[in-house]
Amino acid sequence: METHVDFLEWLELDMALKILACLDDLADLIRASAVSRYWQNIVVSNGLSKQLCMRTYPQLACITRVDELGHDNSGEIEHRAYASLFRALTAFPLTYCIADPVSASSTDYYPEESIMNTLDPRDIIHNRGCYWSSKGSNDPETPETLIYNLTANLCVITEFYFHPYQALFQSDYPIYSPRFVRFRMGHPKSSTVLSYDYIEAQECADDKFIWTYTSQMFPVVQLPEPVICIGGYLQVELLGRVQKQASDDNVAHVQAIGRKLSPAFSVEFSEASNSVSLKYDAEEYGVTVSNGHNDSLSTSILPVQPPRQLDFLAEDVVLIIYVQCCLICSIILFIVSNILFYKLLWS
């Protein structure tokens, strides 16, 4: 019987770990572990796939255990889960990730200027502007916050769309925009938080959540790098004002774009042990990946087009029909005038 020798076993464990730790792409780590059973054991037993995930996405550090549906816990299950998660963070299709508004720090006129308006893509509803407005403060540095529930409790957010309100009915068309925006992501402190309607009560829910991620302050709409949201809630903090009207902040539209990782991945919080479990479903993961690596947003989840755009289209159609009618009338008039001219000429 032929004997196979794994030459990589000649490397000491410390040296092999140093080599494998230099890999910054999980695909390369998996390929390396496929070359040698010795290296595969090192990758699995030392949790290198988990370490690489944590290094790339520090937000995952709060996860304390991994459960795979239908399997017992083991190092190999953890390796599979993190290897699949690392791929899902870039391979799952992009989608709109905000599901519902939860609360606003304040609302000037409720419900006309409710946070609900920020998820409606229309600029005008029933002949009035569609936007959220805070009650405001005399101090321009007083922050305002908006909290949203995401479509899954585990998402990776790649882009954030923030559209300040522009008052078209005022002279110079001022834009009521904060100078900076900051984002927080996290989960409720308790399940009882979810049963209360903070919007109707016009109460701020900032202190009802544990924020596991806080971004830097920045004035751009695109995140500098993808961020994993563990818990399914997003807070938008508006800092400073550029334009002032009765000290209000106004926001017209808000949307977060990213990759929803459920049902292949989800998280479970234990209030008793203050722990977070990552749930992994290999079957759902395979289905999602096999459906395609498509980075374009599905048309089934696109927001409804604003009526103003539809109105423009209707006006365009009317204009086209009007021009066509004028053209037809001109042609008929030209033909009739030519007929009359030649009749007069030959008479």
Residue pairs with C-beta under 8 A, 6 or more apart in sequence:
6 36
6 37
6 38
8 16
8 35
8 36
8 38
8 39
9 36
9 38
11 19
13 42
16 38
16 39
16 42
17 42
17 46
20 29
20 32
20 39
20 42
20 43
20 48
21 48
21 51
23 29
23 32
23 52
24 52
24 55
24 56
26 49
26 52
26 53
26 82
26 83
26 86
26 87
27 87
29 43
29 48
29 49
29 52
30 43
30 49
30 83
32 39
32 43
33 39
33 40
33 42
33 43
33 44
34 40
42 48
43 49
43 79
44 75
44 76
44 79
45 75
47 75
47 78
47 79
47 82
49 78
49 79
49 82
49 83
49 86
50 78
50 79
50 82
52 82
52 86
53 60
53 82
53 85
53 86
54 60
54 61
56 86
57 89
57 156
57 226
57 227
57 228
59 185
59 212
59 213
59 227
59 228
59 229
59 230
60 228
60 230
62 212
62 230
62 276
63 230
63 267
63 276
63 277
63 278
64 275
64 276
64 277
65 73
65 275
65 277
65 278
66 73
66 77
66 78
66 81
66 82
66 277
66 278
66 280
67 73
67 277
67 278
67 279
67 280
68 77
68 80
68 81
68 280
68 281
68 282
69 279
69 280
69 281
69 282
69 283
71 77
77 280
80 280
80 282
81 265
81 278
81 280
84 264
84 265
84 280
84 282
84 285
85 261
85 265
85 278
85 280
87 289
88 259
88 261
88 264
88 265
88 285
88 288
88 289
89 156
89 226
89 228
89 259
89 261
90 259
91 289
91 293
92 259
92 260
92 261
92 264
92 288
92 289
93 259
93 291
93 292
93 293
93 294
93 295
93 296
93 297
93 298
94 158
94 257
94 258
94 259
94 295
94 296
94 297
95 151
95 257
95 258
95 259
95 260
95 297
95 298
95 301
96 151
96 255
96 256
96 257
96 297
96 301
96 302
96 303
97 150
97 151
97 152
97 155
97 157
97 229
97 234
97 256
97 257
97 258
97 260
98 119
98 148
98 149
98 150
98 151
98 234
98 254
98 255
98 256
99 148
99 149
99 150
99 151
100 119
100 148
100 149
101 115
101 116
101 118
101 119
101 146
101 147
101 148
101 149
101 199
102 147
102 148
102 149
102 198
102 199
102 205
102 233
103 115
103 146
103 147
103 198
103 199
103 203
103 204
103 205
103 206
104 114
104 115
104 132
104 134
104 144
104 145
104 146
104 147
104 199
104 202
104 204
105 134
105 143
105 144
105 145
105 146
105 204
105 206
106 134
106 135
106 136
106 144
106 202
106 204
107 113
107 114
107 115
107 132
107 133
107 134
107 135
107 202
108 133
108 134
108 135
108 136
108 248
109 133
110 202
112 128
113 131
113 132
113 133
114 132
114 199
115 132
115 146
115 199
116 199
117 125
117 130
117 131
117 132
117 252
118 131
118 132
118 146
118 251
118 252
118 253
118 254
119 253
119 254
119 255
120 130
120 253
121 253
121 303
121 304
121 305
121 306
122 130
122 304
122 306
122 307
122 308
123 129
123 130
123 252
123 306
123 308
124 130
124 307
124 308
129 165
129 167
129 168
129 169
129 252
130 252
131 165
131 250
131 251
131 252
132 146
132 250
132 251
132 252
133 165
133 248
133 249
133 250
134 144
134 248
134 249
134 250
135 248
136 246
136 247
136 248
136 249
137 247
138 247
140 240
140 241
140 244
140 247
141 239
141 240
143 237
143 238
143 239
144 178
144 237
144 238
144 249
145 204
145 206
145 235
145 236
145 237
145 238
146 235
146 236
146 238
146 251
146 254
147 198
147 205
147 206
147 209
147 233
147 234
147 235
147 236
148 233
148 234
148 235
148 236
148 254
148 256
149 232
149 233
150 229
150 232
150 233
150 234
150 256
150 260
151 232
151 260
152 232
152 260
152 261
152 262
152 266
153 187
153 230
153 231
153 232
153 262
153 266
153 267
154 228
154 229
154 230
154 232
154 261
154 262
154 265
154 266
154 267
154 278
155 228
155 229
155 232
155 258
155 259
155 260
155 261
156 226
156 227
156 228
156 229
156 258
156 259
156 261
157 185
157 223
157 226
157 227
157 228
157 229
157 234
157 256
157 257
157 258
158 223
158 226
158 257
158 258
158 259
159 221
159 222
159 223
159 256
159 257
159 258
160 181
160 183
160 221
160 222
160 223
160 236
160 255
160 256
160 257
161 221
161 253
161 254
161 255
161 256
161 257
162 181
162 221
162 236
162 251
162 253
162 254
163 251
163 252
163 253
163 254
164 175
164 176
164 177
164 178
164 250
164 251
164 252
165 175
165 176
165 250
165 251
165 252
166 173
166 174
166 175
166 176
166 252
167 173
167 174
167 175
167 176
167 245
167 250
174 243
174 245
175 242
175 243
176 241
176 242
176 243
176 245
176 248
176 249
176 250
177 241
177 242
177 243
178 238
178 239
178 240
178 241
178 242
178 249
179 219
179 239
179 240
179 241
179 242
180 217
180 218
180 219
180 238
180 239
180 240
181 217
181 218
181 219
181 236
181 237
181 238
181 239
182 214
182 215
182 216
182 217
182 218
182 236
182 237
182 239
183 213
183 214
183 215
183 223
183 227
183 234
183 235
183 236
183 237
184 209
184 211
184 213
184 214
184 215
184 234
184 235
184 237
185 211
185 212
185 213
185 227
185 229
185 230
185 231
185 233
185 234
185 235
186 209
186 210
186 211
186 212
186 213
186 229
186 230
186 231
186 233
186 235
187 209
187 210
187 212
187 230
187 231
187 232
187 233
187 269
188 194
188 208
188 209
188 210
188 231
188 233
189 208
189 209
189 210
190 208
190 271
193 205
193 208
193 209
198 204
198 205
206 235
209 231
209 233
209 235
210 231
211 235
212 230
212 231
213 227
213 228
213 229
213 230
215 223
215 227
217 239
218 224
226 258
229 258
230 267
230 276
231 267
231 269
234 256
236 254
238 249
238 251
241 247
241 249
255 303
257 297
263 281
263 284
264 280
264 281
264 284
264 285
264 287
264 288
265 278
265 279
265 280
265 281
265 285
266 278
266 279
267 276
267 277
267 278
267 279
268 276
268 277
268 279
269 275
269 276
270 276
270 277
